Every structure is written in structure tokens, then in C-alpha cells.
Amino acid sequence: MRGVRTRLPAMLLVGLVLAAVIVLVAVAGPLLWQARADALTGDIRQGPSGTHWLGTDALGRDVFWRTVVATRSTIEMAVAATAIAAALGTFLGALIVSAGPAARTVGDRVIDLLLSFPPIIIALTFTAILSPGRASVVGAIGLAFCPQFARLTNRLALSVQERDYVTVARLLGVGRFRVVTRHVVPNIAPPLLVLTSVGFATSVVTVSGLSFLGLSVQPPSYDWGSLLASGLRNLYDNPGEAFGPAAAILVTGLAAGLVGDGLVRHLDPRGTSRPHRAARRPADPPTAGAASRAGGAAPVASVRDLSIRRPDGRELVHGISLTVDAGEIVGIVGESGSGKSLTALALARLLPRELEWSAAHLSVNGVDLADPAKAPPARLATELGIVFQDPSSSFNPALRIGTQLTEVLRVHAKMSRRQAHALAVSRLAETRVSSPELRMRQYPHELSGGMRQRAMIAAAMLPEPKLIIADEPTTALDVTVQADVLRLLKQINTTHGTAILLISHDIGVVSSLCDRICVMYAGRVVEELSVEDLRRRDVRHPYTRALLAASPDTASDQDGARLVPLPGRAPAAEDQGPGCSFAPRCPLAVPVCTEIVPPLVAEPSGNAVACHVETAAAEVRS
């Protein structure tokens, strides 16, 4: 059940009460008091009195009752204009975001141009073209305020569309516009709601302003704007004639603002309740080693000569080659910025659109993905699963867990809602998520961090993929939950034979879980070795040695062994020189290291190392 505040914010209560009164007056006014408002009396231009609370106009009509009756006309036009602006503006903003880079640039410039004109000028222009009247005013105001909604939708959507749950939707083969409307727009709803409330208040003022100028309702009809115009002409005779419609406009705008702000505080699912914490279950004991590599079989994932570049041409990843065999757990370890996550995203064809890439070969379970200009097939969504590092951003906060887990099954496996629900519950139970039926009905914020990550692993397992990419899946978790997640990944590998590509900056994590390790530095693989060699600390590259020296060795008998920090920082893409990127930090560097990039040289043991010094030493030993 969704965790929503049971106690409404005070501003929302006040705003709802005011809005309810205004709506009630708008509905009942013409039905109950039209005759009083239109009645002619001999009390012409009289000031406020017990009989006429706001006085009378030039024809002796009661100003108070005319203001009450005019509520319906004003509110109807303001609601219609706001609906047009919100619907059309949100649609255009979403359309621009989902378009390609060139179309997006053109759309942004058009919005900038429209926003450079005050909305009232645009509304006046359209009204003059379409001729005065209710319909023309409503359409003109809707079009005038449409660019504001388009700009807000565009900007907010751009900030949301790189979130992990949007990336997952792209992996599932969801179309661009569908991604924006289902996964992006619901998560930017609170700011849009505020803009809608402000837009309604502004529409009330603009409708009244155009009517004040004689461009809206025409006699004998009237609204607050026409009443205000009449009242200002008779201001010195009866100030109450102008005060009535002016106060009505002010109170309506205040009510709209209070409702908008109050709804944002009340309905935003990311801050309305605390997660339900389940009792922690004891972790399963570690299982035996991973499934053996399939002899002679094609690898589950393979990439050769992968390069990733920024738009300015600077390379972030340099000619990486990597394979993952069936049932194998391969770890990629390195410092932040080494290109680990970019390599994994390229394997899933989920790189940010602004990055360029190329590869001589790229495939996942036989699916050819090497052509950057060709969209990946929908089948890819069932061939691999992804577990991201931050469980709080892995799920769409606006959708229930069950909706998100069953989407891939209903889209790609063509399962019925009931079948997909049953399988999702089964996977949640397998990943040790307590009360899986309840979790299916909950929103992501109602789960603890560890439970969200286990649910993310369950989501990755649902289509029974051949490969799971785990991008630092334990970074955002505490130590106890980290161990539980690692054991869970090991169990999946052993039980289902699923290959896993594990991305981590922690060399201890990869040594405890993986069969084979790739060490990356500054966008290159500098060493590839078996986990047995890593555990024995039988490594060749100076960078791998430095990582081990900076990590505690829990298997060593040396108590209190001193850790050696690695001096300096990894170079940024624009700071990399012509030679080995690690040379400035390497204690073994020789002149050739600063001049020529060392190739990755295979060793008889099956390991590989990219180091001039180590390659020369191996040649001497042989």
C-alpha cells in the first residue's frame, strides 16, 4: 500500500477549502442568484450598505451578486486555458526531449523565441487575429502559456532521463516517446503541478485582463474583468464596485497557489513515508565455485577493440577487448574514471547519446551489436540484465515495484498480467526479499536500501538472461548488506549458470567473487589474470600491485600489516600523454614508458599484462 501522509498539510487544507468554496459558488451562482444579479433597482451607484453589500452599479444592479454570478464564466475560461497550456506544453516538451539532437536543438530555440515575448502580448495578438470572444481568449491564453510548460518539461526531463530506471526502460526496448511519457514525466509531476497551479492563477488574471480591455465576453454576458472595468470607471462614486471582482481574482489566485504547493508536499512519493524494514534474515553460507567455463562454446559476451570518445574527439576508453564465457564471473576493477562503467554500458548499448563509440566486434549471446548506427534488437532485453550501484535510483519512484518488475515479461515474453506477477513474486522470494506479495504493491521508497538492491537483482533475473552486468552493486550499501548481495550473486551464478560481469573499485570484492579479473586504468586494460593469481598476489602490473598494497589482506598472517597508499591521481582524458598513463605514478617507469603505449601481451599462463618493464623481464626469464 502506498505510504501517503494521513495528515494533510495545512496549506493544502486551506487551499482546498478556498477552492471548494470558489467551485461551489461557480456552480451554484448562476442557478440561485442570477435573478438578483440582473435585477434593476432605483438605487443607482449606491455605496455598500446592509441591502447591497458592495453597492450598486450605474443601472442599480447589485455588485455583490453580479460578482458571485460572474465566477462561473471566469473560472471556466481559466480552467480551459490552463488545460490547453499544460497538455500542449507538456506534450511538446516531451516530444522535443524524445527527438534526436538536431530536432532537440531546433525545438529549444523555438521555445526560447516564444518565451522572449510576454504571454499577455502573445494572447493579445492571437485574440486580435481570431476576433474577440470567449473561445478566442481561451485558445489565445492556452497558446501563450504553452511555452512555459514546454520549457519546464524539457529541462526537467533532461535531468531525469539519464537515471538508472530510464536506462533500464531503454534496455527493455521501450520507445523514446514512451520512455518520456511513462518514466520521465511522472517523475517531474510535482514541479509541473506547481506550474499548473500558478498557470491557473495567471490565467484568471489574464482572462480578466483581456475582458477588462473588452476582448473577452461581450455584453450582456460578464465576468470579473468586465465588472472590474466598470467598477474602475465608477471608482469615486462606489469603490466597492471595483473591490468585489478584484478581491475575487486575488482569493482565487491564492487558493490555486496553496493547492499546488500543498499537493507537492502531500503526493510526492519520495518523501511521504518511511520504508518498511523487514527483519534481517541470516545470509546463506557461501556456495562452491562458479559454473565451469564452457569448453569451445561461444562466449556469452564479447567485445573487441572498443573505443569510446567524447564529442571533442578525446578518447575515454582505448581499444578494449573482453570476453565473458557462459557461467563465468568476470570482474573489472579500477579507480573511478578508469572506464569500467562506460565499458559495461557499451556492452549493453546504453551509452549516453552524446558519446561516440566504435568496436571491431560486439555481441551478447550471439546478438550482433557492433554497428553504432543500428538500434539494438528488442531481443537484447532478454539476453542480459543490469544491476546498478545505487538502489535508490534504480527504480522509477512513481511506479510500484510490481509494475516495474513485470514490464519486461509482458512486453517481451508476452505473458499475461497474472503470469508475470507470479514469476516476479517467485524471483523476489528467490532473492530473499521478505513478504514478496506486499513488496509488489509498494513503491521503491518504502523498501530499505538492501531490499531495493535485492529487488533490482530479481528484476535482472526475470527474463532469465545469459549475462548480468552488476555495476558496483554494493557501493551504496552497508558492509553486512554488501556481503549478502555478493552471496546472492554467487548463488545466481551457481544455480542458474548465469554469467556475471562485475564492476567494482574494490579489489577485495572482485577477488572474493570472480573467476577472472580485468584491471583497468585510464581507459585501458592493464592486466588480466585469474582470481587464484590475484589471491596469491602473483600479479605483474605495477598498478595491480599498488591496488593490492593499498588493500588489507585478510588472508595474511601478518597482523597489523601497513597499507601503502597509491600516490597521485589517475589522469583525466585530456591529460593523457603519448605513453603509459600510469608512468607518472609508477616506481618502475623507464623512458620508453613515457613514449609508447604498452600493448596487452598474453602470457603462457593465460594471463595478460600491458607493461614494458614486465614484458622485458618475462623475455629475459624465458
C-alpha positions as CSV (number, residue, x, y, z in Angstrom):
1,M,0.0,0.0,0.0
2,R,1.3,3.4,-0.9
3,G,2.7,5.3,2.1
4,V,0.9,8.6,1.9
5,R,0.7,11.1,4.7
6,T,-2.5,10.6,6.6
7,R,-2.4,14.2,7.7
8,L,-2.9,16.8,5.1
9,P,-0.5,19.9,5.1
10,A,-2.1,23.0,6.5
11,M,-1.6,25.0,3.3
12,L,-3.3,22.2,1.3
13,L,-6.3,22.2,3.6
14,V,-6.7,26.0,3.4
15,G,-6.3,25.9,-0.4
16,L,-8.8,23.1,-0.8
17,V,-11.3,24.9,1.4
18,L,-10.9,28.1,-0.6
19,A,-11.0,26.2,-3.9
20,A,-14.1,24.3,-2.8
21,V,-15.9,27.5,-1.9
22,I,-15.0,29.0,-5.3
23,V,-16.1,25.9,-7.2
24,L,-19.4,25.8,-5.2
25,V,-20.0,29.5,-6.0
26,A,-19.2,29.0,-9.7
27,V,-21.7,26.1,-9.9
28,A,-24.5,27.5,-7.7
29,G,-24.2,31.2,-8.5
30,P,-26.0,31.4,-11.8
31,L,-28.6,28.8,-10.7
32,L,-29.5,30.5,-7.5
33,W,-28.7,34.2,-7.8
34,Q,-28.9,35.1,-11.5
35,A,-32.2,37.0,-10.9
36,R,-30.8,39.0,-8.1
37,A,-27.7,39.9,-10.1
38,D,-29.8,41.1,-13.1
39,A,-32.5,42.9,-11.1
40,L,-32.7,46.7,-11.8
41,T,-33.4,48.9,-8.8
42,G,-33.7,52.6,-8.3
43,D,-30.6,52.6,-6.1
44,I,-28.1,53.8,-8.7
45,R,-24.4,53.9,-7.9
46,Q,-25.0,53.5,-4.2
47,G,-22.2,52.6,-1.8
48,P,-22.0,49.5,0.4
49,S,-25.0,49.0,2.7
50,G,-26.9,46.3,4.5
51,T,-29.1,45.8,1.5
52,H,-26.3,45.9,-1.1
53,W,-23.0,44.7,0.5
54,L,-20.8,46.1,-2.3
55,G,-23.2,48.8,-3.5
56,T,-24.8,49.1,-7.0
57,D,-23.7,49.9,-10.5
58,A,-24.9,52.6,-12.9
59,L,-28.1,50.6,-13.6
60,G,-28.8,49.9,-9.9
61,R,-27.7,46.2,-10.1
62,D,-26.2,44.6,-7.0
63,V,-22.4,44.4,-7.4
64,F,-22.0,41.6,-4.9
65,W,-24.4,39.2,-6.6
66,R,-23.0,40.1,-10.1
67,T,-19.5,39.2,-8.8
68,V,-20.9,35.9,-7.5
69,V,-22.6,35.0,-10.7
70,A,-19.5,36.1,-12.8
71,T,-17.4,33.4,-11.0
72,R,-18.6,30.6,-13.3
73,S,-17.6,32.4,-16.6
74,T,-14.2,33.4,-15.3
75,I,-13.3,30.0,-13.8
76,E,-14.5,28.1,-16.9
77,M,-12.3,30.2,-19.2
78,A,-9.3,30.0,-16.8
79,V,-9.6,26.2,-16.4
80,A,-9.9,25.6,-20.2
81,A,-6.9,27.9,-21.0
82,T,-4.7,26.2,-18.3
83,A,-5.7,22.8,-19.5
84,I,-4.7,23.7,-23.1
85,A,-1.4,25.2,-22.0
86,A,-0.5,22.3,-19.7
87,A,-1.5,19.5,-22.1
88,L,0.0,21.0,-25.2
89,G,3.1,22.3,-23.5
90,T,3.9,19.1,-21.7
91,F,3.4,17.2,-25.0
92,L,5.7,19.5,-26.9
93,G,8.3,19.4,-24.2
94,A,8.2,15.6,-24.1
95,L,8.4,15.4,-27.9
96,I,11.4,17.7,-28.0
97,V,13.3,15.6,-25.4
98,S,12.5,12.3,-27.2
99,A,13.6,13.7,-30.6
100,G,17.2,13.5,-31.9
101,P,19.9,16.0,-31.1
102,A,19.2,18.2,-34.2
103,A,15.5,18.3,-33.7
104,R,16.0,19.0,-30.0
105,T,18.2,22.0,-30.7
106,V,15.6,23.4,-33.1
107,G,12.9,22.9,-30.6
108,D,14.8,24.5,-27.8
109,R,15.5,27.6,-30.0
110,V,11.8,27.9,-30.9
111,I,10.8,27.7,-27.2
112,D,13.4,30.4,-26.4
113,L,12.0,32.6,-29.1
114,L,8.4,32.2,-27.8
115,L,9.5,32.8,-24.2
116,S,11.1,36.1,-25.2
117,F,7.6,37.6,-25.6
118,P,5.4,38.3,-22.6
119,P,2.4,35.9,-22.6
120,I,0.0,38.8,-22.5
121,I,1.4,40.1,-25.8
122,I,1.0,36.7,-27.4
123,A,-2.5,36.4,-26.1
124,L,-3.4,39.9,-27.3
125,T,-2.0,39.0,-30.8
126,F,-4.0,35.8,-31.1
127,T,-7.2,37.4,-29.8
128,A,-6.9,40.2,-32.3
129,I,-6.4,37.7,-35.1
130,L,-9.2,35.4,-34.0
131,S,-11.6,38.3,-33.1
132,P,-12.8,38.9,-29.5
133,G,-14.9,36.3,-27.7
134,R,-14.7,33.5,-25.1
135,A,-13.3,30.8,-27.4
136,S,-10.6,33.0,-28.9
137,V,-9.5,34.2,-25.5
138,V,-9.3,30.7,-24.1
139,G,-7.3,29.5,-27.1
140,A,-5.0,32.5,-27.1
141,I,-4.2,32.2,-23.4
142,G,-3.6,28.5,-23.7
143,L,-1.1,29.0,-26.6
144,A,0.5,32.0,-24.8
145,F,1.4,29.9,-21.7
146,C,2.2,26.7,-23.6
147,P,5.9,27.5,-24.0
148,Q,6.4,27.7,-20.2
149,F,5.2,24.2,-19.8
150,A,7.3,23.0,-22.7
151,R,10.4,24.6,-21.3
152,L,9.9,23.2,-17.8
153,T,9.1,19.7,-19.2
154,N,12.1,19.8,-21.4
155,R,14.6,20.9,-18.7
156,L,13.3,18.5,-16.0
157,A,13.1,15.6,-18.4
158,L,16.7,16.1,-19.5
159,S,17.8,15.9,-15.8
160,V,15.8,12.7,-15.3
161,Q,16.3,10.7,-18.5
162,E,19.9,9.6,-17.5
163,R,18.6,7.9,-14.3
164,D,19.1,4.2,-13.9
165,Y,15.4,3.3,-14.2
166,V,15.2,5.2,-17.5
167,T,18.3,3.3,-18.7
168,V,16.5,0.1,-17.8
169,A,13.5,1.2,-19.8
170,R,15.7,1.8,-22.8
171,L,17.3,-1.6,-22.4
172,L,13.8,-3.1,-22.4
173,G,13.2,-1.7,-25.9
174,V,10.7,1.0,-24.8
175,G,10.4,3.7,-27.5
176,R,11.8,7.2,-26.9
177,F,8.4,8.9,-26.5
178,R,7.1,6.1,-24.3
179,V,10.1,6.4,-22.1
180,V,9.5,10.1,-21.7
181,T,5.7,9.9,-21.1
182,R,5.8,6.8,-18.7
183,H,9.1,7.0,-16.9
184,V,10.1,10.7,-17.1
185,V,7.0,12.9,-17.0
186,P,5.5,11.2,-13.9
187,N,8.7,11.9,-12.0
188,I,8.7,15.6,-12.9
189,A,5.0,15.9,-12.0
190,P,5.4,17.9,-8.7
191,P,7.1,20.9,-10.5
192,L,4.5,20.7,-13.3
193,L,1.8,20.7,-10.7
194,V,3.1,23.8,-9.2
195,L,3.4,25.4,-12.6
196,T,-0.2,24.3,-13.4
197,S,-1.5,26.0,-10.2
198,V,0.5,29.2,-10.9
199,G,-0.7,29.0,-14.6
200,F,-4.3,28.8,-13.5
201,A,-3.9,31.8,-11.2
202,T,-2.2,33.7,-14.1
203,S,-4.9,32.6,-16.5
204,V,-7.5,34.1,-14.2
205,V,-5.7,37.4,-14.2
206,T,-5.1,37.2,-18.0
207,V,-8.7,36.3,-18.7
208,S,-9.9,39.2,-16.5
209,G,-7.3,41.5,-18.1
210,L,-8.5,40.7,-21.7
211,S,-12.1,41.1,-20.6
212,F,-11.1,44.4,-18.9
213,L,-9.9,45.5,-22.4
214,G,-13.2,44.4,-24.0
215,L,-11.7,41.4,-25.8
216,S,-13.3,38.6,-23.9
217,V,-17.0,38.2,-23.0
218,Q,-19.3,40.6,-24.7
219,P,-22.5,42.2,-23.2
220,P,-24.9,41.2,-21.9
221,S,-22.5,38.5,-20.6
222,Y,-19.9,39.5,-18.0
223,D,-17.1,38.2,-15.9
224,W,-14.7,39.6,-13.2
225,G,-12.7,41.5,-15.8
226,S,-15.7,43.4,-17.3
227,L,-17.0,44.1,-13.8
228,L,-13.6,45.4,-12.7
229,A,-13.5,47.7,-15.8
230,S,-17.0,49.1,-14.9
231,G,-16.0,49.5,-11.3
232,L,-12.9,51.5,-12.1
233,R,-14.9,53.9,-14.2
234,N,-17.1,54.5,-11.1
235,L,-14.4,54.2,-8.5
236,Y,-15.0,57.6,-6.9
237,D,-18.8,57.0,-6.7
238,N,-18.6,53.4,-5.3
239,P,-15.1,51.9,-4.5
240,G,-16.9,48.6,-3.6
241,E,-17.8,48.1,-7.3
242,A,-14.1,47.5,-8.2
243,F,-13.2,45.9,-4.9
244,G,-15.6,42.9,-5.4
245,P,-14.1,41.4,-8.6
246,A,-10.5,42.4,-7.6
247,A,-10.9,40.5,-4.3
248,A,-12.4,37.5,-6.2
249,I,-9.3,37.4,-8.5
250,L,-6.9,37.7,-5.6
251,V,-8.6,35.0,-3.5
252,T,-8.7,32.6,-6.5
253,G,-5.0,33.1,-7.2
254,L,-4.2,32.5,-3.6
255,A,-6.2,29.3,-3.5
256,A,-4.5,27.9,-6.6
257,G,-1.1,28.6,-5.2
258,L,-1.9,26.9,-1.8
259,V,-3.4,23.9,-3.5
260,G,-0.3,23.4,-5.8
261,D,2.3,23.7,-3.1
262,G,0.3,21.6,-0.7
263,L,-0.2,18.8,-3.3
264,V,3.5,18.7,-4.0
265,R,4.2,18.1,-0.3
266,H,1.5,15.6,0.1
267,L,1.7,13.5,-3.1
268,D,5.5,13.3,-3.8
269,P,6.1,9.5,-3.2
270,R,9.8,10.0,-2.4
271,G,9.2,11.8,0.8
272,T,5.9,10.7,2.2
273,S,6.6,7.7,4.3
274,R,9.4,5.7,5.9
275,P,10.5,2.4,4.5
276,H,9.0,-0.7,6.0
277,R,12.0,-2.5,7.5
278,A,11.9,-6.2,7.4
279,A,13.7,-8.4,9.9
280,R,17.1,-9.3,8.6
281,R,17.5,-12.9,7.6
282,P,20.6,-14.8,8.2
283,A,22.7,-15.0,5.0
284,D,23.1,-18.3,3.2
285,P,26.5,-19.9,3.6
286,P,28.9,-19.4,0.7
287,T,28.4,-21.8,-2.2
288,A,31.1,-23.7,-4.0
289,G,32.8,-22.2,-7.1
290,A,31.1,-20.9,-10.2
291,A,29.9,-23.0,-13.0
292,S,32.8,-24.1,-15.2
293,R,33.6,-22.4,-18.4
294,A,32.0,-24.0,-21.4
295,G,34.8,-25.6,-23.4
296,G,34.8,-24.5,-27.0
297,A,31.5,-22.7,-26.8
298,A,31.0,-19.2,-28.0
299,P,31.3,-16.6,-25.2
300,V,28.2,-15.0,-23.7
301,A,29.6,-11.6,-24.3
302,S,32.4,-10.5,-26.5
303,V,33.9,-7.1,-27.4
304,R,37.0,-6.4,-29.4
305,D,38.8,-3.1,-29.9
306,L,36.1,-1.0,-28.2
307,S,36.8,2.8,-28.2
308,I,34.6,5.4,-26.6
309,R,35.0,9.1,-27.4
310,R,33.7,12.5,-26.3
311,P,32.2,14.8,-28.9
312,D,35.5,16.7,-29.0
313,G,37.3,13.5,-30.1
314,R,39.1,12.7,-26.8
315,E,39.1,9.0,-26.0
316,L,37.7,7.8,-22.7
317,V,38.2,4.1,-23.5
318,H,41.0,2.9,-25.7
319,G,40.7,-0.3,-27.8
320,I,39.4,-2.6,-25.0
321,S,38.9,-6.3,-25.8
322,L,36.9,-8.5,-23.4
323,T,35.1,-11.8,-23.3
324,V,32.7,-13.4,-20.8
325,D,32.1,-17.1,-21.1
326,A,29.0,-19.0,-20.1
327,G,28.8,-19.5,-16.3
328,E,31.8,-17.3,-15.7
329,I,32.1,-14.3,-13.3
330,V,34.5,-11.7,-14.7
331,G,35.4,-8.7,-12.6
332,I,36.6,-5.3,-13.9
333,V,38.4,-3.3,-11.2
334,G,40.0,0.1,-11.2
335,E,39.8,3.6,-9.8
336,S,36.9,6.0,-10.5
337,G,37.2,7.3,-14.1
338,S,39.0,4.3,-15.4
339,G,36.3,3.5,-17.9
340,K,34.8,0.5,-16.1
341,S,31.1,1.6,-16.2
342,L,31.4,3.0,-19.8
343,T,32.7,-0.4,-21.0
344,A,29.7,-2.1,-19.3
345,L,27.2,0.4,-20.7
346,A,28.7,0.0,-24.2
347,L,28.2,-3.8,-23.9
348,A,24.5,-3.2,-23.2
349,R,24.3,-0.4,-25.8
350,L,23.3,2.1,-23.2
351,L,26.0,4.7,-23.5
352,P,24.8,8.4,-23.2
353,R,23.8,9.7,-26.6
354,E,26.5,12.4,-26.6
355,L,29.3,9.8,-26.6
356,E,30.6,8.3,-29.8
357,W,31.9,4.7,-29.9
358,S,33.2,2.0,-32.3
359,A,34.1,-1.6,-32.0
360,A,35.5,-4.2,-34.3
361,H,33.2,-6.7,-32.7
362,L,30.5,-6.5,-30.1
363,S,28.0,-9.2,-29.3
364,V,25.9,-10.6,-26.4
365,N,24.8,-14.2,-26.7
366,G,25.1,-14.1,-30.5
367,V,23.3,-10.8,-30.9
368,D,25.5,-8.5,-33.1
369,L,25.7,-5.0,-31.6
370,A,28.8,-3.7,-33.3
371,D,27.0,-1.1,-35.6
372,P,26.5,2.2,-33.6
373,A,24.1,3.4,-36.3
374,K,21.8,0.4,-35.9
375,A,19.4,0.3,-33.0
376,P,19.9,-2.8,-30.8
377,P,17.2,-5.5,-31.3
378,A,14.5,-5.9,-28.7
379,R,15.8,-9.4,-28.0
380,L,18.8,-7.8,-26.1
381,A,16.4,-7.0,-23.2
382,T,16.1,-10.8,-22.6
383,E,19.7,-11.6,-23.1
384,L,21.2,-9.5,-20.3
385,G,20.1,-7.9,-17.1
386,I,21.7,-4.9,-15.3
387,V,22.1,-4.3,-11.6
388,F,23.1,-0.6,-10.9
389,Q,25.1,0.7,-8.0
390,D,22.5,3.0,-6.4
391,P,19.3,1.1,-5.5
392,S,17.6,4.4,-4.7
393,S,17.8,5.5,-8.3
394,S,17.4,2.0,-9.9
395,F,13.6,2.0,-9.7
396,N,11.2,4.6,-11.0
397,P,9.8,6.3,-7.8
398,A,6.5,7.0,-9.4
399,L,5.6,3.3,-10.2
400,R,5.0,0.4,-7.9
401,I,7.7,-2.3,-7.7
402,G,5.3,-4.9,-9.2
403,T,4.6,-2.7,-12.2
404,Q,8.3,-2.3,-12.9
405,L,9.2,-6.0,-12.4
406,T,6.5,-7.3,-14.7
407,E,7.1,-4.9,-17.5
408,V,9.8,-6.8,-19.3
409,L,7.8,-10.1,-19.1
410,R,4.7,-8.5,-20.5
411,V,6.5,-6.6,-23.3
412,H,9.0,-9.3,-24.4
413,A,7.8,-12.6,-23.1
414,K,4.1,-11.7,-23.9
415,M,3.0,-13.0,-20.5
416,S,-0.4,-12.2,-19.1
417,R,-0.5,-9.9,-16.1
418,R,-1.2,-12.8,-13.8
419,Q,1.7,-14.9,-15.1
420,A,4.1,-12.1,-14.9
421,H,3.0,-11.3,-11.4
422,A,3.5,-14.9,-10.2
423,L,7.0,-15.1,-11.7
424,A,8.0,-11.7,-10.3
425,V,6.9,-12.8,-6.8
426,S,8.9,-16.1,-7.2
427,R,12.0,-14.1,-8.2
428,L,11.6,-11.8,-5.2
429,A,11.4,-14.8,-2.9
430,E,14.5,-16.3,-4.5
431,T,16.5,-13.2,-3.9
432,R,15.4,-13.3,-0.2
433,V,13.0,-10.3,-0.3
434,S,10.7,-10.7,2.6
435,S,6.9,-10.6,2.0
436,P,7.2,-10.5,-1.8
437,E,3.5,-10.1,-2.4
438,L,3.5,-7.0,-0.2
439,R,6.6,-5.6,-1.9
440,M,5.0,-5.9,-5.3
441,R,2.3,-3.4,-4.1
442,Q,4.8,-1.0,-2.6
443,Y,6.7,2.0,-4.0
444,P,10.5,2.0,-4.1
445,H,10.8,4.5,-1.2
446,E,9.0,2.0,1.0
447,L,11.9,-0.5,0.8
448,S,15.2,-0.4,2.6
449,G,18.4,0.0,0.5
450,G,19.4,-3.6,0.7
451,M,15.9,-4.8,-0.1
452,R,15.8,-2.4,-3.1
453,Q,19.1,-3.9,-4.4
454,R,17.8,-7.4,-4.0
455,A,14.6,-6.4,-5.9
456,M,16.9,-5.0,-8.6
457,I,18.7,-8.3,-8.8
458,A,15.3,-10.1,-9.0
459,A,14.3,-7.7,-11.9
460,A,17.6,-8.5,-13.7
461,M,16.9,-12.3,-13.4
462,L,13.3,-12.2,-14.6
463,P,13.9,-12.8,-18.3
464,E,16.4,-15.5,-17.4
465,P,19.3,-13.7,-19.1
466,K,22.6,-15.3,-20.1
467,L,24.5,-12.3,-18.6
468,I,24.1,-10.0,-15.7
469,I,26.0,-6.8,-15.6
470,A,26.5,-5.7,-12.0
471,D,27.8,-2.1,-11.9
472,E,29.2,-1.6,-8.4
473,P,26.1,-3.2,-6.8
474,T,27.4,-2.9,-3.2
475,T,28.7,0.7,-3.2
476,A,25.7,2.3,-1.6
477,L,25.1,-0.5,1.0
478,D,26.5,-1.1,4.4
479,V,29.0,-3.9,5.0
480,T,26.6,-6.5,6.2
481,V,24.2,-6.0,3.3
482,Q,27.2,-5.9,0.9
483,A,28.1,-9.4,1.9
484,D,24.5,-10.6,1.5
485,V,24.3,-9.1,-2.1
486,L,27.6,-10.7,-3.1
487,R,26.5,-14.1,-1.8
488,L,23.2,-13.7,-3.7
489,L,25.1,-13.0,-7.0
490,K,27.2,-16.1,-6.4
491,Q,24.1,-18.2,-5.7
492,I,22.5,-17.0,-9.0
493,N,25.7,-17.8,-10.9
494,T,25.8,-21.3,-9.4
495,T,22.1,-22.1,-9.5
496,H,21.2,-20.7,-13.0
497,G,24.6,-20.8,-14.6
498,T,24.3,-17.0,-15.4
499,A,27.5,-15.3,-16.4
500,I,28.2,-12.1,-14.4
501,L,30.3,-9.1,-15.3
502,L,31.0,-7.4,-12.0
503,I,32.2,-3.8,-12.0
504,S,34.0,-2.6,-8.8
505,H,36.6,-0.3,-7.5
506,D,37.2,-2.7,-4.6
507,I,39.8,-5.3,-5.4
508,G,38.8,-7.3,-2.3
509,V,35.2,-7.6,-3.6
510,V,36.2,-9.0,-7.0
511,S,38.8,-11.4,-5.5
512,S,36.1,-12.9,-3.3
513,L,33.5,-13.5,-6.1
514,C,35.1,-13.6,-9.6
515,D,36.8,-16.3,-11.7
516,R,38.8,-13.8,-13.8
517,I,39.9,-10.2,-13.3
518,C,40.5,-7.4,-15.7
519,V,42.3,-4.4,-14.2
520,M,41.6,-1.1,-15.9
521,Y,43.5,2.2,-15.7
522,A,42.8,5.4,-17.6
523,G,40.5,3.7,-20.1
524,R,42.8,0.7,-20.8
525,V,43.0,-2.9,-19.6
526,V,46.5,-3.1,-18.0
527,E,46.3,-6.6,-16.7
528,E,44.1,-9.7,-17.0
529,L,44.6,-12.6,-14.6
530,S,42.9,-15.4,-12.8
531,V,41.4,-14.9,-9.3
532,E,43.8,-17.6,-8.0
533,D,46.8,-15.5,-9.0
534,L,45.2,-12.4,-7.5
535,R,44.6,-14.1,-4.2
536,R,48.2,-15.3,-4.1
537,R,49.2,-11.7,-5.0
538,D,51.1,-13.1,-8.0
539,V,50.5,-10.1,-10.2
540,R,52.6,-8.5,-12.9
541,H,51.5,-4.9,-13.5
542,P,52.7,-2.2,-11.0
543,Y,49.2,-0.7,-10.8
544,T,47.7,-4.0,-9.7
545,R,50.4,-4.3,-7.1
546,A,49.7,-0.8,-5.9
547,L,46.0,-1.7,-5.6
548,L,46.8,-4.8,-3.5
549,A,49.3,-2.8,-1.4
550,A,46.5,-0.3,-0.6
551,S,44.0,-3.1,0.3
552,P,44.0,-5.1,3.6
553,D,44.9,-8.8,3.1
554,T,42.5,-10.6,5.4
555,A,44.1,-14.0,4.5
556,S,47.6,-13.0,5.6
557,D,49.1,-14.0,8.9
558,Q,50.8,-10.6,9.2
559,D,48.8,-8.8,11.8
560,G,48.8,-5.0,11.5
561,A,50.4,-5.0,8.1
562,R,50.8,-1.5,6.9
563,L,48.8,-0.3,3.9
564,V,50.6,1.6,1.3
565,P,48.5,4.4,-0.3
566,L,48.9,5.0,-4.1
567,P,50.3,8.5,-4.6
568,G,48.9,10.9,-7.2
569,R,45.7,10.7,-9.3
570,A,44.7,9.0,-12.4
571,P,44.9,11.4,-15.4
572,A,41.8,12.8,-17.0
573,A,41.1,12.1,-20.7
574,E,42.5,15.5,-21.7
575,D,45.7,15.0,-19.6
576,Q,46.9,11.6,-21.0
577,G,50.3,11.7,-22.7
578,P,51.7,9.6,-25.5
579,G,53.0,6.8,-23.4
580,C,51.7,4.6,-20.5
581,S,49.1,6.5,-18.5
582,F,50.4,5.0,-15.2
583,A,54.0,6.1,-15.9
584,P,53.9,9.3,-13.7
585,R,52.9,7.2,-10.7
586,C,54.9,4.1,-11.4
587,P,58.0,3.3,-9.4
588,L,59.4,1.1,-12.3
589,A,58.9,3.6,-15.1
590,V,61.7,3.9,-17.7
591,P,62.0,6.3,-20.6
592,V,60.1,4.2,-23.1
593,C,57.1,4.2,-20.7
594,T,56.5,7.9,-21.4
595,E,56.8,7.5,-25.2
596,I,55.0,4.4,-26.3
597,V,51.7,2.9,-25.0
598,P,52.5,-0.7,-23.9
599,P,50.4,-3.4,-25.7
600,L,48.5,-6.0,-23.7
601,V,50.7,-9.1,-24.1
602,A,49.4,-12.6,-23.4
603,E,51.4,-14.9,-21.2
604,P,51.7,-18.7,-21.4
605,S,49.6,-19.0,-18.2
606,G,46.6,-17.3,-19.9
607,N,47.1,-14.0,-18.1
608,A,48.0,-10.8,-19.9
609,V,49.8,-7.6,-18.9
610,A,50.5,-4.2,-20.5
611,C,53.8,-3.1,-19.1
612,H,57.1,-2.5,-20.9
613,V,59.2,-3.4,-17.9
614,E,57.3,-6.7,-17.1
615,T,57.3,-7.8,-20.8
616,A,61.1,-7.2,-21.0
617,A,61.6,-9.1,-17.7
618,A,59.4,-12.0,-19.0
619,E,61.5,-12.2,-22.1
620,V,64.7,-12.4,-20.0
621,R,63.2,-15.1,-17.8
622,S,62.2,-17.2,-20.9
